[in-house]
Amino acid sequence: MPVWLREYSWRQTGSAVYLSLPLRGVRVTPANIFCTDQYLKVSIPPFLFEAILYAPIDDTNSTAKIGNGIIFFTLYKKEVALWDSLTVPNADKEELQYLRENAVRKAHEKAKEETEAKEVTKQEHKKYALEATMKLEEAERKRIEDLKEKERQKVTKELELWKKQQRDAEKQKRVQNEGELHQEVEQLEEKKKEKMNKTGFLNEGTSKTRLKPTKGCHGSYSMFSENLKEEQLPAPRSAATIKINFTSRVFPTALRESRIAEEEEWLHKQAEARRTLSADLSELEDLKEEEKNPDWLKDKGNKMFATGNYLAAVNAYNLAVRLNNKLPLLYLNRAACHLKLRNLHKAIEDSSKALELLTPPVPDNENARVKAYVRRGTAFCQLELYTEGLQDYEAALKIDPKNKTIEKDAEKIRHLTQGTMQNS
């Protein structure tokens, strides 16, 4: 239960009420005081003071001073008058409760209004600060742009001045070069004149000693006759044939260790290949340079095969084989195309040719040999030659025994072979 404070003193004037409330032994803060226009409350647990004022006051301008264990209130009246008492006389409980709740409600409304007013003021301050910042930034940006413009004008003037100086220097240099050139030309002309004068005097002296007027010319001759001599040109070279003899090859090794036969065979094969290529030149002369490359044609055929254009792929492989018939991959890839086109006999021929070229069997050509056996075996099976097809699949399994796909296909062919034998 709260302890009600009944001891207080007050006095008044026509415009104000002065209330003194003693509170000794407790610490009072402004948070302990609650005041509205007609309600005053001081709550310092366990002490409590509450007063429903006789008339409304100006709670905004009213003050409370805390010191020496006393709270001194200065309450300014809204209307100038003398109160009969500090509080409302003869007020019942319900009226006091209503006045208390009304005071609290007004306090909340006032606090809300003050909060909203503070928020509006804060927003205005923010807006003002933002506008001021924008003005400062605009002024700073304008100052920087002015500085840039001044600097640009300065650099432009310096550049124009430098260009003018360069033009003046080039003009002066050109004039100087022209003067030097003119001076050199004059010197050359003077030297030429001196030389011509010397030559003229020399020719004149020699003509007097060596030339005599001939008969029939009436004693006259030209003074330039000695200078106009015919030029003595060398005779043209005679045509001839130069014979070139090559030194015969000498093998320093013994005849039993010599490889003359192998070298002659290799030279013969090279000559045969050149003759074959020369015979095809008439048909291949319209092709581009890259189209004469077997590797390029092989890649072209692979792309055609990937797109499903098997006839074009076969044509590309055919041309590549004509250019180089020693590449086993050309026959192997062409066999795959023939399988797609159901040219089974040609697929068997190309697979056999690929196996022929993939000799000797080495680890590097294992994958190619497996493909050749599988493709030839597939062609045999499609021709219902299951025995031959099974032999090729078993040969492929010997090379790649871990290939499950080939193993399954071989098992199927075994069943077909057994079925065929039972039917027969």
Residue pairs with C-beta under 8 A, 6 or more apart in sequence:
1 46
2 43
2 45
2 46
2 47
2 48
3 46
3 47
3 48
4 48
4 49
4 50
5 21
5 23
5 42
5 47
5 48
5 49
7 22
8 19
8 20
8 21
8 22
8 49
9 19
9 20
10 17
10 18
10 19
10 20
10 86
11 17
11 18
12 18
12 82
12 83
14 77
14 80
14 81
14 82
15 76
15 77
15 80
16 74
16 75
16 76
16 77
17 57
17 73
17 74
17 75
17 77
17 83
17 86
18 72
18 73
18 74
18 75
19 40
19 72
19 73
19 75
19 86
20 70
20 71
20 72
20 73
21 42
21 49
21 70
21 71
21 72
21 73
22 69
22 70
23 42
23 44
23 47
23 69
23 70
23 71
24 69
25 69
26 44
26 47
27 44
28 42
28 44
28 66
28 71
29 66
30 64
30 66
32 42
32 43
32 44
33 41
33 42
33 64
33 71
34 40
34 41
34 42
34 43
34 107
35 41
35 59
35 62
35 64
36 59
36 103
36 104
36 106
36 107
36 110
37 56
37 57
37 58
37 59
37 78
37 103
37 106
38 52
38 53
38 55
38 56
38 57
38 99
38 103
39 50
39 51
39 52
39 53
39 99
39 100
39 102
39 103
39 104
40 49
40 50
40 51
40 53
40 73
40 75
41 48
41 49
41 50
41 51
42 48
42 49
42 50
42 71
43 49
50 100
51 86
51 87
52 87
52 88
52 91
52 96
52 99
52 100
53 75
53 86
53 87
53 88
54 83
54 84
54 85
54 86
54 87
54 88
54 89
55 77
55 78
55 79
55 81
55 83
56 77
56 78
56 79
57 75
57 76
57 77
57 78
58 76
58 77
58 78
61 76
62 73
62 74
62 75
62 76
63 73
63 74
64 71
64 72
64 73
64 74
65 71
65 72
65 74
88 95
88 99
91 99
203 226
203 227
204 223
206 226
207 223
207 226
210 226
211 221
211 225
211 226
213 219
213 220
213 221
214 221
251 258
251 260
277 323
280 322
284 292
284 323
290 296
291 297
291 319
292 323
293 323
294 320
294 323
294 324
294 327
294 330
297 316
297 317
297 319
297 320
297 323
298 316
298 317
298 320
298 327
298 329
298 330
298 333
300 316
301 312
301 313
301 314
301 316
301 317
301 320
301 333
301 334
301 337
302 313
302 333
304 310
304 312
304 313
304 316
305 313
305 333
305 336
305 337
305 340
310 337
310 340
310 341
311 341
313 333
313 334
313 337
314 334
314 337
314 338
314 341
317 330
317 333
317 334
317 337
318 334
320 327
320 330
321 327
321 330
321 331
321 334
324 330
326 357
327 357
328 353
328 354
328 355
328 357
328 358
328 365
328 368
328 372
329 354
329 368
331 350
331 351
331 353
331 354
331 357
332 350
332 351
332 354
332 368
332 371
332 372
332 375
334 346
334 350
335 346
335 347
335 348
335 350
335 351
335 354
335 372
335 375
335 376
335 379
336 347
336 375
338 344
338 346
338 347
338 350
338 379
339 347
339 375
339 378
339 379
339 382
342 382
344 379
344 382
344 383
345 379
345 383
347 375
347 376
347 378
347 379
348 376
348 379
348 380
351 372
351 373
351 375
351 376
351 379
352 376
354 368
354 372
355 369
355 372
355 373
355 376
358 365
358 368
358 369
358 372
361 369
361 399
366 399
366 400
369 396
369 399
370 396
370 399
370 400
370 403
370 406
373 392
373 393
373 395
373 396
373 399
374 392
374 393
374 396
374 406
374 409
376 389
376 392
377 388
377 389
377 390
377 391
377 392
377 393
377 396
377 413
378 389
379 389
380 386
380 388
380 389
380 392
381 389
381 413
381 416
384 420
386 413
386 416
386 417
386 420
387 417
389 413
390 410
390 413
390 414
390 417
393 406
393 409
393 410
393 413
394 410
396 403
396 406
397 403
397 406
397 407
397 410
400 406
